[in-house]
Amino acid sequence: VDIRVYVDYLSPGSKEFQLANSSQLAEWISQGAATLTYHPVALLTSKSNGTKYSLRAAAAAACVATYAPDTFFSFNHALLQRQPEVATDGLSDNELAAMAIASGTDNPKRVRSCIEGADFNSWAQLATERALAGALPDTDDVTLTGAPLVLVNGQPYVGALDDPKEFAQFVLTLSSASYYS
């Protein structure tokens, strides 16, 4: 099963989905039953008192994915677990870097430099624009209208974000459908 999550690190729904489903997702990955890809997007950039937290958090995630890929899932989880409230300043770049390093990177200087230097801010903006530009890859004309957007084998999950049983049933149903086709 291919699971893709378009995540905005300021979106309360993204946090809800992550906290409810992270154990289940980790189990499926460790069993080889699923692949999981996160697509950081910055849809709520204007919702953080001018600090562009959503954009900076997505860029920080790209820094970790690039320079410490083995710690990405841990950092992704930490970003959502410690998510600031909408309409607040959010975490500073220094705090984002410290969180990335605490996630276990073996390349702390490079990760800190990348985050504090805003190396991937323009990438995060362009990735968001690409995701909003039309149908998402490997879908039947599914478009990004908010975060999170969870796709299972290209099909959008529209159930309760905080109900892991409902999400598991959706995954099982699509997995069975693709197996028998």
Summary of the structure (lengths in Angstrom):
residues: 181
radius of gyration: 16.1
end to end distance: 13.6
largest distance: 50.2
contacts: 578
relative contact order: 0.20
helix: 55%
strand: 10%
